């Protein structure tokens, strides 16, 4: 089983949506619906890190500094800036737009942003979107073991957590979205994760993801109806603007202490990472396509 210092296990979920389910999801932003009056991508944006002006974020409602820590076991004792040993650097001119972060090798050191106010939290009816770009060939570039390009949580990977990862053993590697409620909600018996039936794990799995060194791939996930106390939570994974699958019909209660939540980047990752953005609601399918197509990146939303 994965701990906060040893990452994820493989599984699979169906990505086929029935017509009736698609209709049910319209109001949650997973498929097209008209945004609320006066809403826009710009107004929904709460955080953006382009890495064009250094490691710190360009825009945020909270602390915009990027921190580093010796390991995941000491994340909140981090110091501002990139690690001094060069495991993560600014890749000049190599970004989707401008510069990017380059993770040179699998390393114990980690980098992270404080989530408080940047990745906005709501105690009831919580929704949001996370967007970023990756450039790598997973089977050639990643070292053995699980790899999380992003993980957002105040606790553990399986306890009130959002993450996307590349799986450990499969060839080609699977790409997955995990949206885990409080463990007391989704797994009160605290079972062995690896032996759980696949359908009981809150994952979206992409068997042949389109990542390559030759071009950038857009990764985006949305979530809606979290912290309602009902089995109506929805999360959705998009790659290059196209829906890959959803997790539905689950109670998604995530009880956070916002001051303890971190957005950890590049855990065991090797490759380029760029244009990290958070939004305070689930974007619609049309908005996802628009964001994917922006020629100037997220900065264009703020001009």
C-alpha positions as protocol buffer text, in pm:
chain_id: "A"
residue {
  index: 1
  type: UNK
  ca { x: 0 y: 0 z: 0 }
}
residue {
  index: 2
  type: UNK
  ca { x: 119 y: 350 z: -77 }
}
residue {
  index: 3
  type: UNK
  ca { x: 227 y: 582 z: 203 }
}
residue {
  index: 4
  type: UNK
  ca { x: 286 y: 955 z: 167 }
}
residue {
  index: 5
  type: UNK
  ca { x: 643 y: 869 z: 68 }
}
residue {
  index: 6
  type: UNK
  ca { x: 566 y: 575 z: -164 }
}
residue {
  index: 7
  type: UNK
  ca { x: 310 y: 646 z: -431 }
}
residue {
  index: 8
  type: UNK
  ca { x: -11 y: 490 z: -575 }
}
residue {
  index: 9
  type: UNK
  ca { x: -126 y: 151 z: -706 }
}
residue {
  index: 10
  type: UNK
  ca { x: -276 y: 55 z: -1048 }
}
residue {
  index: 11
  type: UNK
  ca { x: -643 y: 9 z: -1118 }
}
residue {
  index: 12
  type: UNK
  ca { x: -901 y: 82 z: -1383 }
}
residue {
  index: 13
  type: UNK
  ca { x: -1247 y: 231 z: -1422 }
}
residue {
  index: 14
  type: UNK
  ca { x: -1481 y: 245 z: -1717 }
}
residue {
  index: 15
  type: UNK
  ca { x: -1465 y: 567 z: -1916 }
}
residue {
  index: 16
  type: UNK
  ca { x: -1782 y: 514 z: -2119 }
}
residue {
  index: 17
  type: UNK
  ca { x: -2061 y: 758 z: -2036 }
}
residue {
  index: 18
  type: UNK
  ca { x: -2421 y: 670 z: -2115 }
}
residue {
  index: 19
  type: UNK
  ca { x: -2647 y: 934 z: -2262 }
}
residue {
  index: 20
  type: UNK
  ca { x: -2845 y: 951 z: -1943 }
}
residue {
  index: 21
  type: UNK
  ca { x: -2533 y: 1002 z: -1734 }
}
residue {
  index: 22
  type: UNK
  ca { x: -2413 y: 1273 z: -1971 }
}
residue {
  index: 23
  type: UNK
  ca { x: -2740 y: 1456 z: -1923 }
}
residue {
  index: 24
  type: UNK
  ca { x: -2708 y: 1424 z: -1546 }
}
residue {
  index: 25
  type: UNK
  ca { x: -2358 y: 1571 z: -1557 }
}
residue {
  index: 26
  type: UNK
  ca { x: -2450 y: 1878 z: -1762 }
}
residue {
  index: 27
  type: UNK
  ca { x: -2502 y: 2095 z: -1458 }
}
residue {
  index: 28
  type: UNK
  ca { x: -2172 y: 1987 z: -1303 }
}
residue {
  index: 29
  type: UNK
  ca { x: -1944 y: 2116 z: -1577 }
}
residue {
  index: 30
  type: UNK
  ca { x: -1835 y: 1772 z: -1700 }
}
residue {
  index: 31
  type: UNK
  ca { x: -2019 y: 1825 z: -2027 }
}
residue {
  index: 32
  type: UNK
  ca { x: -2135 y: 2150 z: -2181 }
}
residue {
  index: 33
  type: UNK
  ca { x: -2363 y: 2377 z: -1987 }
}
residue {
  index: 34
  type: UNK
  ca { x: -2387 y: 2754 z: -1993 }
}
residue {
  index: 35
  type: UNK
  ca { x: -2174 y: 2917 z: -1720 }
}
residue {
  index: 36
  type: UNK
  ca { x: -2356 y: 3123 z: -1459 }
}
residue {
  index: 37
  type: UNK
  ca { x: -2428 y: 3480 z: -1560 }
}
residue {
  index: 38
  type: UNK
  ca { x: -2117 y: 3696 z: -1540 }
}
residue {
  index: 39
  type: UNK
  ca { x: -1880 y: 3405 z: -1483 }
}
residue {
  index: 40
  type: UNK
  ca { x: -1565 y: 3358 z: -1689 }
}
residue {
  index: 41
  type: UNK
  ca { x: -1238 y: 3177 z: -1685 }
}
residue {
  index: 42
  type: UNK
  ca { x: -1069 y: 3494 z: -1567 }
}
residue {
  index: 43
  type: UNK
  ca { x: -1305 y: 3539 z: -1273 }
}
residue {
  index: 44
  type: UNK
  ca { x: -1271 y: 3171 z: -1174 }
}
residue {
  index: 45
  type: UNK
  ca { x: -888 y: 3175 z: -1176 }
}
residue {
  index: 46
  type: UNK
  ca { x: -736 y: 3164 z: -827 }
}
residue {
  index: 47
  type: UNK
  ca { x: -373 y: 3068 z: -901 }
}
residue {
  index: 48
  type: UNK
  ca { x: -132 y: 3063 z: -1194 }
}
residue {
  index: 49
  type: UNK
  ca { x: 235 y: 2966 z: -1211 }
}
residue {
  index: 50
  type: UNK
  ca { x: 392 y: 3011 z: -1555 }
}
residue {
  index: 51
  type: UNK
  ca { x: 754 y: 2975 z: -1430 }
}
residue {
  index: 52
  type: UNK
  ca { x: 844 y: 3248 z: -1681 }
}
residue {
  index: 53
  type: UNK
  ca { x: 972 y: 3483 z: -1408 }
}
residue {
  index: 54
  type: UNK
  ca { x: 1126 y: 3228 z: -1172 }
}
residue {
  index: 55
  type: UNK
  ca { x: 978 y: 2954 z: -957 }
}
residue {
  index: 56
  type: UNK
  ca { x: 713 y: 3162 z: -780 }
}
residue {
  index: 57
  type: UNK
  ca { x: 357 y: 3192 z: -909 }
}
residue {
  index: 58
  type: UNK
  ca { x: 254 y: 3487 z: -1126 }
}
residue {
  index: 59
  type: UNK
  ca { x: -84 y: 3514 z: -956 }
}
residue {
  index: 60
  type: UNK
  ca { x: -248 y: 3370 z: -647 }
}
residue {
  index: 61
  type: UNK
  ca { x: -497 y: 3447 z: -376 }
}
residue {
  index: 62
  type: UNK
  ca { x: -256 y: 3307 z: -117 }
}
residue {
  index: 63
  type: UNK
  ca { x: 120 y: 3263 z: -81 }
}
residue {
  index: 64
  type: UNK
  ca { x: 272 y: 3265 z: -431 }
}
residue {
  index: 65
  type: UNK
  ca { x: 613 y: 3129 z: -330 }
}
residue {
  index: 66
  type: UNK
  ca { x: 738 y: 2789 z: -441 }
}
residue {
  index: 67
  type: UNK
  ca { x: 894 y: 2593 z: -152 }
}
residue {
  index: 68
  type: UNK
  ca { x: 1129 y: 2296 z: -138 }
}
residue {
  index: 69
  type: UNK
  ca { x: 1177 y: 2030 z: 126 }
}
residue {
  index: 70
  type: UNK
  ca { x: 1426 y: 1743 z: 174 }
}
residue {
  index: 71
  type: UNK
  ca { x: 1148 y: 1484 z: 142 }
}
residue {
  index: 72
  type: UNK
  ca { x: 775 y: 1428 z: 163 }
}
residue {
  index: 73
  type: UNK
  ca { x: 819 y: 1344 z: 530 }
}
residue {
  index: 74
  type: UNK
  ca { x: 918 y: 1705 z: 599 }
}
residue {
  index: 75
  type: UNK
  ca { x: 706 y: 1908 z: 355 }
}
residue {
  index: 76
  type: UNK
  ca { x: 591 y: 2183 z: 590 }
}
residue {
  index: 77
  type: UNK
  ca { x: 945 y: 2260 z: 702 }
}
residue {
  index: 78
  type: UNK
  ca { x: 1030 y: 2367 z: 348 }
}
residue {
  index: 79
  type: UNK
  ca { x: 1219 y: 2678 z: 247 }
}
residue {
  index: 80
  type: UNK
  ca { x: 1135 y: 2917 z: -38 }
}
residue {
  index: 81
  type: UNK
  ca { x: 1287 y: 2849 z: -378 }
}
residue {
  index: 82
  type: UNK
  ca { x: 1412 y: 2551 z: -575 }
}
residue {
  index: 83
  type: UNK
  ca { x: 1633 y: 2279 z: -423 }
}
residue {
  index: 84
  type: UNK
  ca { x: 1997 y: 2380 z: -428 }
}
residue {
  index: 85
  type: UNK
  ca { x: 2123 y: 2047 z: -565 }
}
residue {
  index: 86
  type: UNK
  ca { x: 1978 y: 2101 z: -913 }
}
residue {
  index: 87
  type: UNK
  ca { x: 1721 y: 1820 z: -919 }
}
residue {
  index: 88
  type: UNK
  ca { x: 1461 y: 2078 z: -1029 }
}
residue {
  index: 89
  type: UNK
  ca { x: 1545 y: 2383 z: -1240 }
}
residue {
  index: 90
  type: UNK
  ca { x: 1392 y: 2648 z: -1463 }
}
residue {
  index: 91
  type: UNK
  ca { x: 1413 y: 2530 z: -1826 }
}
residue {
  index: 92
  type: UNK
  ca { x: 1475 y: 2852 z: -2015 }
}
residue {
  index: 93
  type: UNK
  ca { x: 1265 y: 2881 z: -2330 }
}
residue {
  index: 94
  type: UNK
  ca { x: 1148 y: 2520 z: -2313 }
}
residue {
  index: 95
  type: UNK
  ca { x: 800 y: 2578 z: -2177 }
}
residue {
  index: 96
  type: UNK
  ca { x: 460 y: 2541 z: -2337 }
}
residue {
  index: 97
  type: UNK
  ca { x: 477 y: 2917 z: -2315 }
}
residue {
  index: 98
  type: UNK
  ca { x: 810 y: 3077 z: -2218 }
}
residue {
  index: 99
  type: UNK
  ca { x: 995 y: 2882 z: -1950 }
}
residue {
  index: 100
  type: UNK
  ca { x: 902 y: 2568 z: -1755 }
}
residue {
  index: 101
  type: UNK
  ca { x: 1006 y: 2356 z: -1459 }
}
residue {
  index: 102
  type: UNK
  ca { x: 1237 y: 2067 z: -1543 }
}
residue {
  index: 103
  type: UNK
  ca { x: 1255 y: 1769 z: -1310 }
}
residue {
  index: 104
  type: UNK
  ca { x: 1591 y: 1612 z: -1392 }
}
residue {
  index: 105
  type: UNK
  ca { x: 1561 y: 1281 z: -1209 }
}
residue {
  index: 106
  type: UNK
  ca { x: 1366 y: 1091 z: -948 }
}
residue {
  index: 107
  type: UNK
  ca { x: 1460 y: 1245 z: -615 }
}
residue {
  index: 108
  type: UNK
  ca { x: 1364 y: 1257 z: -248 }
}
residue {
  index: 109
  type: UNK
  ca { x: 1356 y: 1634 z: -260 }
}
residue {
  index: 110
  type: UNK
  ca { x: 1021 y: 1788 z: -340 }
}
residue {
  index: 111
  type: UNK
  ca { x: 875 y: 2124 z: -439 }
}
residue {
  index: 112
  type: UNK
  ca { x: 534 y: 2257 z: -347 }
}
residue {
  index: 113
  type: UNK
  ca { x: 299 y: 2553 z: -322 }
}
residue {
  index: 114
  type: UNK
  ca { x: 85 y: 2631 z: -21 }
}
residue {
  index: 115
  type: UNK
  ca { x: -274 y: 2549 z: -113 }
}
residue {
  index: 116
  type: UNK
  ca { x: -447 y: 2782 z: 131 }
}
residue {
  index: 117
  type: UNK
  ca { x: -652 y: 3040 z: -66 }
}
residue {
  index: 118
  type: UNK
  ca { x: -476 y: 2940 z: -390 }
}
residue {
  index: 119
  type: UNK
  ca { x: -663 y: 2610 z: -422 }
}
residue {
  index: 120
  type: UNK
  ca { x: -982 y: 2736 z: -270 }
}
residue {
  index: 121
  type: UNK
  ca { x: -1163 y: 2509 z: -24 }
}
residue {
  index: 122
  type: UNK
  ca { x: -1533 y: 2506 z: 67 }
}
residue {
  index: 123
  type: UNK
  ca { x: -1688 y: 2319 z: 359 }
}
residue {
  index: 124
  type: UNK
  ca { x: -2001 y: 2254 z: 152 }
}
residue {
  index: 125
  type: UNK
  ca { x: -2075 y: 2215 z: -218 }
}
residue {
  index: 126
  type: UNK
  ca { x: -1708 y: 2238 z: -318 }
}
residue {
  index: 127
  type: UNK
  ca { x: -1596 y: 2243 z: -680 }
}
residue {
  index: 128
  type: UNK
  ca { x: -1282 y: 2335 z: -872 }
}
residue {
  index: 129
  type: UNK
  ca { x: -1041 y: 2272 z: -1158 }
}
residue {
  index: 130
  type: UNK
  ca { x: -667 y: 2197 z: -1182 }
}
residue {
  index: 131
  type: UNK
  ca { x: -481 y: 2250 z: -1511 }
}
residue {
  index: 132
  type: UNK
  ca { x: -118 y: 2202 z: -1620 }
}
residue {
  index: 133
  type: UNK
  ca { x: 99 y: 2078 z: -1909 }
}
residue {
  index: 134
  type: UNK
  ca { x: 353 y: 1793 z: -1921 }
}
residue {
  index: 135
  type: UNK
  ca { x: 620 y: 1696 z: -2171 }
}
residue {
  index: 136
  type: UNK
  ca { x: 781 y: 1352 z: -2143 }
}
residue {
  index: 137
  type: UNK
  ca { x: 779 y: 999 z: -2280 }
}
residue {
  index: 138
  type: UNK
  ca { x: 673 y: 806 z: -1967 }
}
residue {
  index: 139
  type: UNK
  ca { x: 816 y: 462 z: -2051 }
}
residue {
  index: 140
  type: UNK
  ca { x: 1151 y: 609 z: -2156 }
}
residue {
  index: 141
  type: UNK
  ca { x: 1189 y: 896 z: -1910 }
}
residue {
  index: 142
  type: UNK
  ca { x: 1039 y: 785 z: -1579 }
}
residue {
  index: 143
  type: UNK
  ca { x: 1241 y: 580 z: -1334 }
}
residue {
  index: 144
  type: UNK
  ca { x: 1089 y: 271 z: -1167 }
}
residue {
  index: 145
  type: UNK
  ca { x: 807 y: 332 z: -920 }
}
residue {
  index: 146
  type: UNK
  ca { x: 494 y: 543 z: -905 }
}
residue {
  index: 147
  type: UNK
  ca { x: 511 y: 905 z: -1020 }
}
residue {
  index: 148
  type: UNK
  ca { x: 275 y: 1190 z: -927 }
}
residue {
  index: 149
  type: UNK
  ca { x: 310 y: 1506 z: -1138 }
}
residue {
  index: 150
  type: UNK
  ca { x: 77 y: 1668 z: -881 }
}
residue {
  index: 151
  type: UNK
  ca { x: -72 y: 1570 z: -546 }
}
residue {
  index: 152
  type: UNK
  ca { x: -287 y: 1806 z: -337 }
}
residue {
  index: 153
  type: UNK
  ca { x: -373 y: 1709 z: 21 }
}
residue {
  index: 154
  type: UNK
  ca { x: -340 y: 1813 z: 385 }
}
residue {
  index: 155
  type: UNK
  ca { x: -276 y: 1452 z: 488 }
}
residue {
  index: 156
  type: UNK
  ca { x: -202 y: 1139 z: 281 }
}
residue {
  index: 157
  type: UNK
  ca { x: -245 y: 1020 z: -77 }
}
residue {
  index: 158
  type: UNK
  ca { x: -551 y: 813 z: 21 }
}
residue {
  index: 159
  type: UNK
  ca { x: -703 y: 1054 z: 276 }
}
residue {
  index: 160
  type: UNK
  ca { x: -866 y: 1375 z: 146 }
}
residue {
  index: 161
  type: UNK
  ca { x: -648 y: 1396 z: -162 }
}
residue {
  index: 162
  type: UNK
  ca { x: -642 y: 1486 z: -531 }
}
residue {
  index: 163
  type: UNK
  ca { x: -368 y: 1351 z: -757 }
}
residue {
  index: 164
  type: UNK
  ca { x: -272 y: 1236 z: -1104 }
}
residue {
  index: 165
  type: UNK
  ca { x: -8 y: 970 z: -1148 }
}
residue {
  index: 166
  type: UNK
  ca { x: 174 y: 735 z: -1382 }
}
residue {
  index: 167
  type: UNK
  ca { x: 145 y: 375 z: -1266 }
}
residue {
  index: 168
  type: UNK
  ca { x: 436 y: 161 z: -1155 }
}
residue {
  index: 169
  type: UNK
  ca { x: 462 y: -159 z: -1358 }
}
residue {
  index: 170
  type: UNK
  ca { x: 248 y: -145 z: -1671 }
}
residue {
  index: 171
  type: UNK
  ca { x: 399 y: -91 z: -2015 }
}
residue {
  index: 172
  type: UNK
  ca { x: 281 y: 144 z: -2145 }
}
residue {
  index: 173
  type: UNK
  ca { x: 229 y: 313 z: -1810 }
}
residue {
  index: 174
  type: UNK
  ca { x: -126 y: 396 z: -1711 }
}
residue {
  index: 175
  type: UNK
  ca { x: -218 y: 757 z: -1639 }
}
residue {
  index: 176
  type: UNK
  ca { x: -473 y: 809 z: -1363 }
}
residue {
  index: 177
  type: UNK
  ca { x: -676 y: 1065 z: -1171 }
}
residue {
  index: 178
  type: UNK
  ca { x: -744 y: 990 z: -804 }
}
residue {
  index: 179
  type: UNK
  ca { x: -997 y: 1188 z: -599 }
}
residue {
  index: 180
  type: UNK
  ca { x: -1006 y: 1043 z: -248 }
}
residue {
  index: 181
  type: UNK
  ca { x: -1252 y: 1151 z: 20 }
}
residue {
  index: 182
  type: UNK
  ca { x: -1161 y: 1128 z: 387 }
}
residue {
  index: 183
  type: UNK
  ca { x: -1050 y: 773 z: 443 }
}
residue {
  index: 184
  type: UNK
  ca { x: -1311 y: 736 z: 716 }
}
residue {
  index: 185
  type: UNK
  ca { x: -1571 y: 804 z: 443 }
}
residue {
  index: 186
  type: UNK
  ca { x: -1450 y: 600 z: 146 }
}
residue {
  index: 187
  type: UNK
  ca { x: -1264 y: 321 z: 332 }
}
residue {
  index: 188
  type: UNK
  ca { x: -1377 y: 308 z: 697 }
}
residue {
  index: 189
  type: UNK
  ca { x: -1254 y: -52 z: 732 }
}
residue {
  index: 190
  type: UNK
  ca { x: -902 y: 59 z: 625 }
}
residue {
  index: 191
  type: UNK
  ca { x: -861 y: -231 z: 386 }
}
residue {
  index: 192
  type: UNK
  ca { x: -550 y: -331 z: 196 }
}
residue {
  index: 193
  type: UNK
  ca { x: -560 y: -104 z: -109 }
}
residue {
  index: 194
  type: UNK
  ca { x: -393 y: -347 z: -349 }
}
residue {
  index: 195
  type: UNK
  ca { x: -647 y: -620 z: -278 }
}
residue {
  index: 196
  type: UNK
  ca { x: -956 y: -397 z: -315 }
}
residue {
  index: 197
  type: UNK
  ca { x: -1182 y: -456 z: -619 }
}
residue {
  index: 198
  type: UNK
  ca { x: -1097 y: -212 z: -896 }
}
residue {
  index: 199
  type: UNK
  ca { x: -1444 y: -61 z: -907 }
}
residue {
  index: 200
  type: UNK
  ca { x: -1420 y: 45 z: -544 }
}
residue {
  index: 201
  type: UNK
  ca { x: -1126 y: 274 z: -606 }
}
residue {
  index: 202
  type: UNK
  ca { x: -1212 y: 635 z: -697 }
}
residue {
  index: 203
  type: UNK
  ca { x: -996 y: 650 z: -1009 }
}
residue {
  index: 204
  type: UNK
  ca { x: -1013 y: 743 z: -1376 }
}
residue {
  index: 205
  type: UNK
  ca { x: -758 y: 541 z: -1575 }
}
residue {
  index: 206
  type: UNK
  ca { x: -621 y: 609 z: -1924 }
}
residue {
  index: 207
  type: UNK
  ca { x: -457 y: 298 z: -2068 }
}
residue {
  index: 208
  type: UNK
  ca { x: -266 y: 463 z: -2354 }
}
residue {
  index: 209
  type: UNK
  ca { x: -214 y: 830 z: -2269 }
}
residue {
  index: 210
  type: UNK
  ca { x: -76 y: 1055 z: -2544 }
}
residue {
  index: 211
  type: UNK
  ca { x: 239 y: 1180 z: -2366 }
}
residue {
  index: 212
  type: UNK
  ca { x: 558 y: 1220 z: -2569 }
}
residue {
  index: 213
  type: UNK
  ca { x: 882 y: 1417 z: -2563 }
}
residue {
  index: 214
  type: UNK
  ca { x: 788 y: 1563 z: -2901 }
}
residue {
  index: 215
  type: UNK
  ca { x: 504 y: 1784 z: -2781 }
}
residue {
  index: 216
  type: UNK
  ca { x: 323 y: 1917 z: -2476 }
}
residue {
  index: 217
  type: UNK
  ca { x: 16 y: 1739 z: -2335 }
}
residue {
  index: 218
  type: UNK
  ca { x: -253 y: 1930 z: -2148 }
}
residue {
  index: 219
  type: UNK
  ca { x: -376 y: 1768 z: -1825 }
}
residue {
  index: 220
  type: UNK
  ca { x: -689 y: 1901 z: -1655 }
}
residue {
  index: 221
  type: UNK
  ca { x: -930 y: 1765 z: -1398 }
}
residue {
  index: 222
  type: UNK
  ca { x: -1250 y: 1904 z: -1253 }
}
residue {
  index: 223
  type: UNK
  ca { x: -1453 y: 1816 z: -947 }
}
residue {
  index: 224
  type: UNK
  ca { x: -1804 y: 1914 z: -833 }
}
residue {
  index: 225
  type: UNK
  ca { x: -2054 y: 1835 z: -555 }
}
residue {
  index: 226
  type: UNK
  ca { x: -1778 y: 1765 z: -304 }
}
residue {
  index: 227
  type: UNK
  ca { x: -1863 y: 1812 z: 64 }
}
residue {
  index: 228
  type: UNK
  ca { x: -2237 y: 1774 z: 13 }
}
residue {
  index: 229
  type: UNK
  ca { x: -2270 y: 1467 z: 237 }
}
residue {
  index: 230
  type: UNK
  ca { x: -2444 y: 1287 z: -52 }
}
residue {
  index: 231
  type: UNK
  ca { x: -2330 y: 1031 z: -308 }
}
residue {
  index: 232
  type: UNK
  ca { x: -2334 y: 1289 z: -584 }
}
residue {
  index: 233
  type: UNK
  ca { x: -1966 y: 1381 z: -618 }
}
residue {
  index: 234
  type: UNK
  ca { x: -1827 y: 1403 z: -972 }
}
residue {
  index: 235
  type: UNK
  ca { x: -1466 y: 1426 z: -1088 }
}
residue {
  index: 236
  type: UNK
  ca { x: -1348 y: 1424 z: -1448 }
}
residue {
  index: 237
  type: UNK
  ca { x: -1014 y: 1392 z: -1628 }
}
residue {
  index: 238
  type: UNK
  ca { x: -934 y: 1565 z: -1958 }
}
residue {
  index: 239
  type: UNK
  ca { x: -626 y: 1525 z: -2180 }
}
residue {
  index: 240
  type: UNK
  ca { x: -566 y: 1778 z: -2458 }
}
residue {
  index: 241
  type: UNK
  ca { x: -914 y: 1916 z: -2403 }
}
residue {
  index: 242
  type: UNK
  ca { x: -1094 y: 1581 z: -2440 }
}
residue {
  index: 243
  type: UNK
  ca { x: -1283 y: 1400 z: -2165 }
}
residue {
  index: 244
  type: UNK
  ca { x: -1116 y: 1071 z: -2067 }
}
residue {
  index: 245
  type: UNK
  ca { x: -1350 y: 952 z: -1792 }
}
residue {
  index: 246
  type: UNK
  ca { x: -1528 y: 1032 z: -1469 }
}
residue {
  index: 247
  type: UNK
  ca { x: -1575 y: 913 z: -1112 }
}
residue {
  index: 248
  type: UNK
  ca { x: -1939 y: 949 z: -1006 }
}
residue {
  index: 249
  type: UNK
  ca { x: -2190 y: 830 z: -747 }
}
residue {
  index: 250
  type: UNK
  ca { x: -1961 y: 864 z: -446 }
}
residue {
  index: 251
  type: UNK
  ca { x: -1975 y: 1072 z: -131 }
}
residue {
  index: 252
  type: UNK
  ca { x: -1678 y: 1304 z: -167 }
}
residue {
  index: 253
  type: UNK
  ca { x: -1634 y: 1453 z: 178 }
}
residue {
  index: 254
  type: UNK
  ca { x: -1287 y: 1602 z: 222 }
}
residue {
  index: 255
  type: UNK
  ca { x: -1243 y: 1766 z: 561 }
}
residue {
  index: 256
  type: UNK
  ca { x: -945 y: 1995 z: 521 }
}
residue {
  index: 257
  type: UNK
  ca { x: -747 y: 2227 z: 739 }
}
residue {
  index: 258
  type: UNK
  ca { x: -659 y: 2463 z: 452 }
}
residue {
  index: 259
  type: UNK
  ca { x: -342 y: 2585 z: 624 }
}
residue {
  index: 260
  type: UNK
  ca { x: -203 y: 2229 z: 610 }
}
residue {
  index: 261
  type: UNK
  ca { x: -289 y: 2151 z: 248 }
}
residue {
  index: 262
  type: UNK
  ca { x: -3 y: 2144 z: -4 }
}
residue {
  index: 263
  type: UNK
  ca { x: 11 y: 2126 z: -382 }
}
residue {
  index: 264
  type: UNK
  ca { x: 314 y: 1901 z: -432 }
}
residue {
  index: 265
  type: UNK
  ca { x: 469 y: 1891 z: -780 }
}
residue {
  index: 266
  type: UNK
  ca { x: 679 y: 1635 z: -964 }
}
residue {
  index: 267
  type: UNK
  ca { x: 686 y: 1354 z: -708 }
}
residue {
  index: 268
  type: UNK
  ca { x: 926 y: 1097 z: -858 }
}
residue {
  index: 269
  type: UNK
  ca { x: 878 y: 1275 z: -1192 }
}
residue {
  index: 270
  type: UNK
  ca { x: 1130 y: 1322 z: -1473 }
}
residue {
  index: 271
  type: UNK
  ca { x: 1035 y: 1567 z: -1746 }
}
residue {
  index: 272
  type: UNK
  ca { x: 897 y: 1917 z: -1808 }
}
residue {
  index: 273
  type: UNK
  ca { x: 605 y: 2077 z: -1620 }
}
residue {
  index: 274
  type: UNK
  ca { x: 441 y: 2410 z: -1708 }
}
residue {
  index: 275
  type: UNK
  ca { x: 140 y: 2643 z: -1675 }
}
residue {
  index: 276
  type: UNK
  ca { x: -10 y: 2529 z: -1343 }
}
residue {
  index: 277
  type: UNK
  ca { x: -350 y: 2689 z: -1280 }
}
residue {
  index: 278
  type: UNK
  ca { x: -633 y: 2647 z: -1029 }
}
residue {
  index: 279
  type: UNK
  ca { x: -993 y: 2759 z: -1076 }
}
residue {
  index: 280
  type: UNK
  ca { x: -1265 y: 2788 z: -811 }
}
residue {
  index: 281
  type: UNK
  ca { x: -1529 y: 2592 z: -1000 }
}
residue {
  index: 282
  type: UNK
  ca { x: -1559 y: 2299 z: -1238 }
}
residue {
  index: 283
  type: UNK
  ca { x: -1502 y: 2429 z: -1590 }
}
residue {
  index: 284
  type: UNK
  ca { x: -1742 y: 2322 z: -1861 }
}
residue {
  index: 285
  type: UNK
  ca { x: -1626 y: 2106 z: -2151 }
}
residue {
  index: 286
  type: UNK
  ca { x: -1631 y: 2412 z: -2378 }
}
residue {
  index: 287
  type: UNK
  ca { x: -1417 y: 2607 z: -2131 }
}
residue {
  index: 288
  type: UNK
  ca { x: -1171 y: 2318 z: -2108 }
}
residue {
  index: 289
  type: UNK
  ca { x: -1130 y: 2325 z: -2485 }
}
residue {
  index: 290
  type: UNK
  ca { x: -1088 y: 2703 z: -2478 }
}
residue {
  index: 291
  type: UNK
  ca { x: -821 y: 2682 z: -2208 }
}
residue {
  index: 292
  type: UNK
  ca { x: -638 y: 2410 z: -2400 }
}
residue {
  index: 293
  type: UNK
  ca { x: -635 y: 2625 z: -2714 }
}
residue {
  index: 294
  type: UNK
  ca { x: -510 y: 2952 z: -2557 }
}
residue {
  index: 295
  type: UNK
  ca { x: -199 y: 3043 z: -2761 }
}
residue {
  index: 296
  type: UNK
  ca { x: -53 y: 3265 z: -2489 }
}
residue {
  index: 297
  type: UNK
  ca { x: -124 y: 3037 z: -2196 }
}
residue {
  index: 298
  type: UNK
  ca { x: -318 y: 3122 z: -1881 }
}
residue {
  index: 299
  type: UNK
  ca { x: -158 y: 3468 z: -1864 }
}
residue {
  index: 300
  type: UNK
  ca { x: -383 y: 3566 z: -2156 }
}
residue {
  index: 301
  type: UNK
  ca { x: -682 y: 3539 z: -1921 }
}
residue {
  index: 302
  type: UNK
  ca { x: -546 y: 3814 z: -1701 }
}
residue {
  index: 303
  type: UNK
  ca { x: -464 y: 4066 z: -1976 }
}
